[in-house]
């Protein structure tokens, strides 16, 4: 079984489904601009907002 380092060394490009810091490569996904447009409870919206803000998607 190959280790993660060995697999990484075999490729010259990142996997196509990765989102890169500089925006090149990866998959396109729609931006969620206004959490209030969702039809969920306030608690669920707060959980979603916390998850996105802690991962850097929204500030």
Secondary structure, 3 states (H helix, E strand, C coil): CCCHHHHHHHCCCCCCCCCCCCCCCCCCCCCCCCHHHCCCCHHHHHHHHHHHHHHCCCC
